[in-house]
């Protein structure tokens, strides 16, 4: 079941710039990280959760 969620989430997250190695340069995710968080993304934040999902494809 989790693999299905990961398979569905990966392309959606990728479209916003959440990649398997981190935010993709020039993407919406990179823009949000640089303008809202900078280098210090708080653990447990929505951004951190979305990036973790993109990197691992697991909840």
The 8 nearest C-alpha neighbors of each residue, nearest first, counted from 0:
[[1, 3, 2, 4, 5, 6, 57, 7],
 [2, 0, 4, 3, 5, 57, 58, 56],
 [3, 1, 5, 4, 0, 6, 56, 57],
 [4, 2, 6, 0, 1, 5, 7, 8],
 [3, 5, 1, 7, 6, 2, 8, 0],
 [6, 4, 56, 2, 8, 3, 7, 9],
 [5, 7, 3, 4, 8, 9, 2, 56],
 [8, 6, 4, 5, 9, 3, 10, 11],
 [7, 9, 5, 11, 6, 10, 12, 4],
 [8, 10, 12, 11, 6, 7, 53, 13],
 [11, 9, 13, 12, 8, 14, 7, 6],
 [12, 10, 14, 8, 13, 9, 15, 7],
 [11, 13, 17, 9, 15, 14, 10, 8],
 [14, 12, 16, 10, 17, 15, 11, 18],
 [13, 15, 11, 12, 16, 10, 17, 26],
 [16, 14, 13, 12, 27, 28, 17, 26],
 [15, 17, 13, 26, 23, 28, 14, 22],
 [18, 16, 22, 13, 12, 50, 53, 15],
 [17, 19, 21, 20, 22, 13, 53, 16],
 [18, 20, 54, 53, 21, 17, 55, 50],
 [21, 19, 18, 54, 22, 23, 17, 53],
 [22, 20, 18, 19, 17, 23, 50, 54],
 [21, 23, 17, 29, 18, 16, 28, 24],
 [22, 24, 16, 26, 18, 29, 17, 21],
 [25, 23, 26, 29, 22, 16, 28, 30],
 [24, 26, 29, 23, 30, 27, 16, 28],
 [27, 25, 16, 29, 28, 24, 23, 30],
 [26, 28, 30, 29, 15, 16, 31, 25],
 [29, 27, 16, 31, 26, 30, 22, 15],
 [30, 28, 32, 26, 22, 27, 31, 24],
 [29, 31, 27, 33, 28, 32, 34, 26],
 [32, 30, 28, 34, 29, 33, 35, 27],
 [31, 33, 36, 29, 30, 35, 37, 34],
 [32, 34, 37, 30, 31, 35, 36, 29],
 [35, 33, 31, 32, 30, 36, 37, 29],
 [36, 34, 32, 31, 33, 37, 30, 40],
 [37, 35, 32, 40, 39, 33, 34, 38],
 [36, 38, 33, 39, 32, 35, 34, 40],
 [37, 39, 40, 36, 33, 32, 41, 35],
 [40, 38, 37, 36, 41, 32, 42, 35],
 [39, 41, 36, 38, 42, 47, 37, 44],
 [42, 40, 44, 39, 43, 47, 36, 46],
 [41, 43, 44, 47, 40, 48, 45, 46],
 [42, 44, 47, 41, 48, 45, 46, 40],
 [45, 43, 47, 46, 42, 41, 48, 40],
 [44, 46, 48, 47, 49, 43, 50, 42],
 [45, 47, 49, 44, 48, 50, 40, 32],
 [48, 46, 50, 44, 45, 49, 51, 43],
 [47, 49, 45, 51, 50, 46, 52, 44],
 [50, 48, 52, 46, 51, 47, 45, 53],
 [49, 51, 53, 47, 52, 48, 17, 54],
 [52, 50, 54, 48, 53, 49, 55, 47],
 [51, 53, 56, 49, 55, 50, 54, 57],
 [52, 54, 50, 51, 56, 19, 18, 55],
 [55, 53, 19, 51, 52, 56, 50, 20],
 [54, 56, 52, 57, 53, 51, 19, 5],
 [57, 55, 5, 52, 53, 54, 9, 58],
 [58, 56, 55, 52, 5, 1, 2, 4],
 [57, 52, 56, 1, 51, 5, 55, 48]]
